[in-house]
Amino acid sequence: MSAFTIAFLTASFIASSCSSPSVNAGHDIVHVIPLPASIKTGTGQFILNAETVLVVDLTSDAAIQMAAFAWAEAVRNATGFPLPIVDFSDHQGGDNTISLSIEDKASDVPEGYRLAVTKTTIQITSPAANGLYYGLQTLRQLLPAQIEQTRGSPGDALWSVPVVEINDQPRFTYRGMHLDVGRHFFGVEFIKRYIDLISRYKMNYFHWHLTDDQGWRIEIKKYPLLTEIGSRRKETILEKNFSPYVGDGIPHEGFYTQEEIREIVVYAEMRFVTIIPEIEMPGHSGAAIAAYPELACTEGPFEVSTTWGVNEDILCPSEQTFAFLADVLSEVISLFPSQYIHIGADEVPVIRWQESALAQQVMRDNFLQDESKMRGWFIRRIESFLRSRNKKLIGWDDILHGGLAPEATVMSWRGMERGIEAAKMGHDVIMTPTKYAYFDYYQGEQKGEPLAIGGFLPLDSVYAFEPVPAELNAEEAAHIIGAQGNVWTEYIKTNDHVEYMAFPRALAMAEVVWSPKKSRDFDSFSLRLSANLKHLRALGVNFRLPHEIWPGDTLTGFIQTAQTKVDTPRRGDL
Ligand code: TNX
């Protein structure tokens, strides 16, 4: 027996209270999001109780053991049951066991899993650790919502799981959520929470937008001013960019130290989430330029932006800039194990390049016809640097202008067209079009919502998203590796507000990227959502209640009592 086993076997037992368990309404349906690929329901239920044990192969790799230990600990905290962990060789198939095991035939893909619940056992099998993790997420959702509480006791619920056999696997390999921490900074604990939440819905990429005109948020040892100067702005414009300018007078600042980033990366790895860092170039670099004005084409001085939109001061295509970017990216690469590095490259006005003798000389020296071609050249140069470090470049679809870097992956955001074009050229594509994937857009009637950037993207529109355009043939369609929801934060200042914008739209996106296309059904989703939101509520998530889809609040009593609140000033309040 390993030291770990002993530790878990001797974990303190919280005595069962004698109160009668409450029955969970709606527990007769499999309210899992994203909907699994195949579900066979049965009759009866497995009851988790004080004798239940978790069976794991304690010789299996660390990722599996960590996932099992973390899950068991959460269940112990929620239920008060001891849920000891025992080794596979001792307990395989025994009564009142939940077992996790690697089985090559459990699914065709490593992320797939099989979850078989009978009245006496729960078995999760998968060819790989991530599949087992996803099986555990499904199991968690099949338990009553009190499973999310952190200090519960045995009498808080009937801890039952319906008899069911689930065979599940994802539709896409890339299932992402993005968060912009450049416009507003969100602290380490919140970033972890966001990662944890998305992983519960089987998302596997967190796209971390770390730099922008309004803030540089990642410590770079070689360039300390990036954070000393670039992570602070003196204030923020009130509301939209109306003239005359009125600032809020409130300084805004924040950045992640390298130590914090390493901690977050490990936290994400334990949840099978890969973090893709985004370092914007050559545009949206105002904070970097404020710190190191010599990177710009003009003299400055520059300040970290206090307004939104597209900044004309961009990085000059000088050797100094490329040396700077190589240094920055080297540090970024040392922190993030992700094979992808996102270099932004969206919204690059070239006016400063047109006016700069240096930029014009670079253009002539490299036989580039115009500034647009120079943008392409800039990105290709960065791509060859990244490739020399065994990394793959991702850029926003603006990288299609001026000659696409040979192996770049494209994030299609201004519609699907550029994604289609890139896929036809043989490039991998992640679909994240504004119409379906911009979670900074309004999700209800504007008068009832906190100030947002604009647009309208209600839950059912996200759900209606189909990432693979009909005009692609099978070979081209295989280049659509997935999709992503984006949370840009110009008008989002608080953790609560991020949650309000992201949830439950992220759940709709999770189903888009995970579940089989043919099973997509908004009514089924809404029904499962009504039960699933109880889990999010138990976790304290400030989701937006999508009351439009439940007129009259008829579905569950919970809907009437749910709270969603965001303390964001609205136009009329200012
Ligand atoms: C466009 S999406 C941007 C962001 C803004 C966003 C607001 C993209 C690549 N660029 O800089 O925050 O719109 O919706």
Residues whose N, C-alpha, C, O or C-beta is under 5 A from the ligand:
A	BS01	TNX	D346 W396 W413 D440 I453 W488
